[in-house]
């Protein structure tokens, strides 16, 4: 049974308004843009040919892509869509006493676990691909600085942008909401690390939620990565 023309005319604007309303909702924009950025990062190409070989070896192409997608783009959304500052998204020091408490708590658990895990075959194979670092220490230092930029982008995105923006509407449930894509971005890494990402996502999310800062999670996340890489490459 067809709808009379006059009813069709009335229904169409209502549907349009509904679509426009969704696109105007900041949470919808965050979901769409965030999904696009994560897909770009996850399915990125392995090479960017216009940069030197040494920069590709140090993964500066990968670090740069993550910085663009997970920091620059969300920062623009923060300013022009959410009308918030980067400090609102966690780019602040927070209470240093609380930061140190969480750093000691989570670091005291994760660092020993990483030292043990670095002896496992899966981790040896995955992180052992950077064998060039053993003979090129200056480039290895650049490489580790690049990892710091990389994790800064990740922690801003997950424990800053997603956590704080979603938290305004969903409260502490945002800890779970940001953990899900965080875990999915670990697919393809050693299986133990995939499972550990669940605990890490919740723990770092809680840390960022309590302190309203991603700085502590960023520094610990980078330190954990550095310990794993150094342990695999130099203490095997």
C-alpha positions in Angstrom: 0.0 0.0 0.0 1.6 3.3 -1.1 1.7 6.4 1.0 -0.3 9.4 -0.2 1.9 12.1 -1.7 1.1 14.6 1.0 2.2 12.1 3.7 5.4 11.3 1.7 6.3 15.0 1.6 5.8 15.3 5.4 7.8 12.1 6.1 10.8 12.9 4.0 11.8 16.1 5.8 11.4 14.3 9.1 13.8 11.6 7.9 16.2 14.2 6.7 16.1 16.0 10.0 16.8 12.8 11.8 19.9 12.1 9.6 21.1 15.7 10.0 20.5 15.4 13.8 22.7 12.3 14.0 25.5 14.0 12.0 25.3 17.1 14.2 25.6 15.0 17.4 29.2 15.3 18.6 29.2 11.7 19.8 28.2 10.5 16.3 31.0 12.6 14.8 33.5 11.2 17.3 32.3 7.6 16.4 32.6 8.2 12.6 35.9 10.0 12.6 37.5 7.7 15.2 36.5 4.6 13.3 37.9 6.0 10.1 41.2 7.0 11.8 41.6 3.6 13.4 40.9 1.8 10.1 43.6 3.9 8.4 46.1 3.1 11.1 45.3 -0.6 11.3 45.4 -1.1 7.5 48.2 1.3 6.8 50.8 0.5 4.1 54.1 -0.8 5.3 56.2 1.7 3.4 56.2 5.4 2.5 58.6 5.6 -0.4 59.4 9.3 -0.3 61.2 9.1 3.0 64.8 7.8 3.4 65.5 4.1 4.0 66.9 4.9 7.5 63.6 6.7 8.4 61.6 3.7 7.2 63.8 1.3 9.2 63.2 3.4 12.3 59.5 3.3 11.5 59.1 7.1 11.3 56.5 6.6 8.6 54.4 4.6 11.1 54.9 7.0 13.9 54.0 9.9 11.7 50.8 8.3 10.5 49.7 7.6 14.0 50.5 11.1 15.1 48.4 12.5 12.3 45.4 10.2 12.7 45.3 9.8 16.5 46.5 13.2 17.6 46.2 15.9 14.9 42.7 14.9 13.6 41.2 14.4 17.1 42.7 17.7 18.3 41.0 19.4 15.4 37.7 17.7 16.3 38.2 18.8 19.9 38.7 22.4 18.9 36.1 22.9 16.1 33.4 20.3 16.9 33.5 19.8 20.7 34.6 23.4 21.4 36.9 22.1 24.1 40.6 22.5 24.8 43.3 19.9 24.8 43.5 20.2 28.5 39.8 19.1 28.7 40.9 16.0 26.7 43.6 15.1 29.3 46.6 17.1 28.1 47.4 18.2 31.7 49.7 17.0 34.5 47.0 16.3 37.0 47.7 15.6 40.7 51.3 14.3 40.7 50.8 12.4 43.9 47.9 10.4 42.4 49.9 10.0 39.2 52.8 8.5 41.1 50.5 6.2 43.0 49.0 4.7 39.9 52.5 4.6 38.2 53.9 2.6 41.1 50.8 0.3 41.3 50.5 -0.5 37.6 54.3 -0.3 36.8 55.1 -2.6 39.7 52.9 -5.3 38.1 53.6 -4.8 34.4 57.4 -4.2 34.3 58.2 -7.6 35.9 55.6 -9.3 33.7 57.1 -7.8 30.6 60.6 -8.9 31.5 59.3 -12.5 31.9 57.2 -12.3 28.7 60.2 -11.0 26.7 61.7 -14.5 27.0 58.8 -16.1 25.2 59.1 -17.1 21.6 56.2 -15.1 20.3 57.6 -11.9 21.7 61.2 -12.7 20.6 59.9 -13.2 17.1 57.7 -10.1 17.0 60.0 -7.6 18.6 63.2 -9.2 17.5 62.7 -7.8 14.0 64.5 -4.7 15.0 67.9 -6.4 15.1 69.5 -3.5 13.2 69.3 -1.5 16.5 72.1 -3.6 18.0 74.6 -2.0 15.6 73.1 1.4 15.1 72.6 3.0 18.5 72.0 6.6 17.3 69.2 5.4 15.0 67.9 3.3 17.9 67.6 6.4 20.1 65.7 8.1 17.3 63.5 5.0 17.1 62.7 5.1 20.8 61.9 8.8 20.6 59.5 7.9 17.8 57.9 5.3 20.0 57.4 8.1 22.6 55.6 10.2 20.0 53.6 7.1 18.9 52.4 6.3 22.4 51.6 10.0 23.1 49.3 9.8 20.1 47.7 6.6 21.3 47.2 7.7 24.9 45.8 11.1 23.8 43.3 9.2 21.5 42.2 6.5 23.9 42.7 7.9 27.4 42.2 11.5 26.4 40.0 12.1 23.4 37.7 9.1 23.6 37.7 8.7 27.3 37.0 12.3 28.3 34.6 13.1 25.4 32.5 10.0 25.8 32.7 10.4 29.6 30.8 13.6 29.4 27.8 11.7 28.2 28.3 8.1 29.5 30.3 8.7 32.7 32.7 5.9 33.8 31.2 3.6 31.2 33.5 5.4 28.8 36.3 3.3 30.3 34.8 0.2 28.7 33.9 2.1 25.5 37.5 3.1 24.9 38.9 -0.3 25.9 37.1 -2.1 23.1 38.8 -0.4 20.1 42.1 -0.3 22.1 42.0 -4.1 22.4 41.0 -4.6 18.7 44.0 -2.5 17.6 46.3 -5.1 19.2 45.0 -7.9 16.9 48.0 -9.4 15.1 50.3 -9.1 18.0 51.4 -12.0 20.2 48.3 -13.7 21.8 49.4 -13.0 25.3 49.6 -9.3 24.5 46.1 -9.3 23.0 44.7 -10.6 26.3 46.9 -8.3 28.3 45.5 -5.4 26.3 42.1 -5.9 28.0 43.6 -5.4 31.4 45.7 -2.6 30.2 42.8 -0.8 28.5 40.7 -0.9 31.7 43.6 0.0 34.0 44.9 2.9 31.9 41.3 4.0 31.3 40.7 4.0 35.0 43.9 5.9 35.6 43.0 8.5 33.0 39.5 8.8 34.3 40.5 9.4 37.9 43.2 11.9 37.1 41.6 13.5 34.0 45.0 13.2 32.4 46.6 10.8 29.9 50.2 11.9 30.7 50.8 9.1 33.3 49.3 6.4 31.1 51.4 7.7 28.2 54.7 7.6 30.1 54.1 4.1 31.5 52.9 2.7 28.2 56.0 4.0 26.5 58.2 2.6 29.3 56.6 -0.8 29.0 57.3 -0.9 25.3 60.9 0.3 25.8 61.5 -2.4 28.4 60.1 -5.1 26.1 62.2 -4.0 23.0 65.4 -3.5 25.0 65.0 -6.8 26.8 64.4 -8.7 23.5 67.2 -7.0 21.6 69.9 -6.7 24.2 69.2 -9.1 27.0 68.3 -12.2 25.1 
